Amino acid sequence: MSNRVLVMGAIAPFVDLVEDVKELGFEPVCCDYYEHAPAKNRVACSYNVSTTDVDAMTEIAKKHDVCGILSAFSDRNLMPAYELAVKLGLPTFYKPKYIELLTNKIEMKKRFMENGFPVIPYKIIKKDFEEKEIDDINFPVVVKPVDGYGSKGIKICTNIEEIRKEFEVAAKASLAYSDIILIEEFYEADEVSISAWVKSGTAYITCTYDVSRNFEEEVSLSYVAFPSKYGKMYHKEFESLVQRLTKAIGIIEGPVTVQCYIGDDGLKIGEYLYRLAGGSPYLYPTVFGGPNTARMMIEYQTGGKIDYQNLESFMPLTDGRYYDILVFAVQDGIIEYDFTKESLEKDISGCKKAFVYYSNFAHRF
């Protein structure tokens, strides 16, 4: 078997991941249906193929005799990655029961409620729902696909008419549920994500971070600040929460992320993700001396010995706060710039590290 690793995706976060793959001595092979996905510029071999096309990726994996499969940041890739690993006899964290539970918001919320975790009031509705079905839900509400991913299909609605208008958009973002969507009350609260690694059933927090989102025309991430402003005050509560959730779900090993909200009604649970969170927040703890959970994932998925680094002793707290600011284009087009990674780090006061994912060749995306 070679030292090649199949990487399921090549959008911006995968740029950092493939660099970790290479630094650990492996050769990444990227698959992504986006022809110009930036991680493809960082690898010797890539394919323009959908990561949900298991048959195509099986052939690619066999061709390169890969020793591991990395799905990394996407719920959508979890089941294809599991199927690939089973077909090829390769290591994997995942089992269908975890994937089905944690990618279906209905089943996930049921599990939360069965185990006494606080959730935001919600309903599952059909397209022809009657108004009385949501009489006990307060507006505004957040409309979501049942098993969506990447914040696709999410919208805030202030009345029944807006829900009906947005129903189809949310349903189309679902992988398997075209006739139902989820609505939940909009909780005026701060959004906090908690990253952790589960080792032998014990969850160790590696980072907490605050998330600011733009809920105007479309939901898109604006910036992240870490450690969370609640990190010190809620540290023990966060530790207990992640451990209790991990036990309730049954995870034994691997990366997890808990999305929660803190407002006037206290802490509420949003989601529990059994993967690295999107946008490369696994890098945040490395900024102030913490473990690199992506490397741990690579080591496990390639059958190697995991270097847990300082996982058990690391405290995800530090003086000051770091901001991860992302820039989005409103429309497709051409981006040109005259700065470099080095000039950003030099010219922006307090900049710890800059990441440039597209080189300056007037790249059309």
Buried (B, 14 or more C-beta within 10 A) or exposed (E): EEBBBBBBBBBBBBBBBBBBBBEBEBBBBBBBBBEEBBBBBBBEBBBBBBBBBBEBBBEBBEEBEBBBBBBBBBBBBBBBBBBBBEBBEBBBBBEEEBBBBBBBBBBBBEBBEEEEBBBBBBBBBEEEBEEEEBEEBEBBBBBBBBBBBBBBBBBBBEEBEBBBEBBEBBBEBBBEBEEBBBBBBBBEBBBBBBBBBBBEEBBBBBBBBBBEEEBEEBBBBEBBBBBBBBBEEBBEEBBEBBBBBBBBBEBEBBBBBBBBBBEEEEBBBBBBBBBBBBBBBBBBBBBBEBBBBBBBBBBBBBEBEBEBBEBEEBBBBBEEEBBBEEEEEEEEEEEEEEEEEEEBEEEEEEEEEBBBBBEEEEBEE
